[in-house]
């Protein structure tokens, strides 16, 4: 359940990045740039989520690494789709 909430949070954060891209520029390249900026920010958030899982929840790095990949890749894939659509 926690994984689903974090992935949903990533999708919402991507939406906020796209909203700010729309508000600050409004053109399609600005939206693509906002999605590009989202990816490293989301990687940091996903890594922070892993760190909390290891230090506070008691999971090992080996147990948390696949979760990190899943949590990062789904919103990052949505961002990649947005980048592709807005840069055409």
ABEGO torsion letter per residue (X at the ends): XAAAAAAAAAAAAAAAAAAAAAAAAGBAAAAAAAAAAAAAAAAAAAAAAAAAAAAAAGBBAAAAAAAAAAAAAAAAAAAAAAAAAAAX
